[in-house]
C-alpha cells in the first residue's frame, strides 16, 4: 500500500531545497559532462593513444566506475566522522576529486602502455571519490526529509539542477576550454574546484541535520529509536530492494540505447545530423519541465504509480519513433516528450532508495542507508553500460559498417534498435516494479516519530 503525499507539505524551507540542488547535481554536472564528452577524445588526440588502446582504457574505466559505486556505499556506511556521517563524506569526496581530476587529464609524456595504465588508476581513484560524495549527497535526503514531500522536493531540485547545469555547460564549455588555451588539465582543475565548492556548501548547509555520529547514537538511545542491526549488505539486498534493483537497471537502459544510437539514427535515418545537437538540448530543456511535473503527479497519485505509468508512457513514445518518427520534426517532438516523461524514473531513484532504507530500519532489519543509495547508483551506471554494450553489438549484428554501403535494410534495423530496444526495457521496468511493496504511510509515520524523538533528545542533551 502506498499513500499519496498530496496532503503533506515539505518541512524544509524552499531556500534549503534550492541549495541542495545547487550544491549537489548542478555543480557536479559540469564534471560529468566534461568527462563524458572529452574522455575518449583526450585519450586519442591528446595522449595520442591508439584507437585499440583507447577503447580498452575507456572500457576498463567505465566498468571500474560500476564496481566502485558498491564500494562507495560500504565505505560511507562503515566509516563515520565526528562532524557528521554523510555530510563529511561529501567534503572528503570533493577534496579527492579536486586533487585527482586535473592529474587524470595531464599529459606526462609517458609511453602508451604507461599512460593508459595511469589513466585507469587515476580514473578509479576519482571514481571512488565521486561515488562516495554521490552516495553521501543522496543519503542526506534521509536526515533532511521529515516526510515524503521533502524527499520528492529534494529529488526534483537535484534533477532540475542537473538539467540546468547541463544546459549551461553546453554554452560555457568551449569558451572555458579556449580561455585556458585548450588545456584539459586547467579545465579539469576548474571543474574539480566547482565540485569542491559545492560539497563544502552542502557540508555547511546540512550541519544541524546530519549530527556528529556520537550525538546521533546518544539521541537514538535516549529516544528509544531503532538501533543499527548487523548483516547490512545481505539484508540491504532483500525485500523491496530486489524489484527496485532490477527495475531501475532496466529503466536506465533506455539512456544507453538512445545515446549510443542517436548519431547513427540522425545521420542515416533522418539524413539530418544537425538535429542531433538540437534534440539533446531540447530533451534537456524538457527535463526541467518533467521534473516539476513529476513532483506534482507523485504527490497526487503516489511515487510507485507515477513510476509505472510514466515508464510505460516512455516506452510507447519510443515505439512511435518506428512509425511516425522517421523525419526530423516528428522525431524532435517525440524526443521532447521522452525528455519530459522519462525524467520521472531518474528523479525517483534516490527517493525510492531512501524509502527502502527507512523501511528496513523501521522493520529492524538493517541500517545501511549509504549502501542502499550505492545500490541505486549502481543501477544507473550498470543499466547505461549494459545498454551501451548491447546497442554497440546490435549495430554489428545488423551488418552496419561505416566503410560499406548502408542499405535500406540496415537503416530499418537501426530504426528498430532505436525504437524497440528502449521501449522494451521501459515496459519491463514498469512490470517488475509492480512487485515493489512498501507502505509509504507507515514509513512516513516512522520518520516523523523518529525525527521528533531524536530532536527532543538532542535538545535535552545540550
Protein Blocks (a to p, Z undefined) as FASTA:
>chain_A
ZZdfklpccfbdfklmmmmmmmmmmmmmmmmmmmmmmmmmmmmmmnopafklmmmmmmmm
mmmmmmmmmmmmmmmmmpccfkbjklmmmmmmmmmmmmmmmmmmccehiafklmmmmmmm
mmmmmmmmmmmmmmmmmmmmmmmpmbfklmmmmmmmmmmmmmmmmmmmmmmmmmmmmmnn
opaklmmmmmmmmmmmmmmmmmmmmmmmmgcfklmmmmmmmnopacddehklmmmmgcjl
lmmmmmmmmmmmmmmmmmmmmmmmmmmmnopaklmmmmmmmmmmmmmmmmmmmmmmmmmn
ojklmmmmmmmmmmmmmmmmmmmmmbfklmmmmmmmmmmmmmmmmmmmmmmmmmmmmmmm
mnomaccfklmmmmmmmmmmmmmmmmmmmmmmmmmmnopafkbccdfklmmmmmmmmmmm
mmmmmmmmmmmmmmpccdfklmmmmmmmmmmmmmmmmmmmZZ
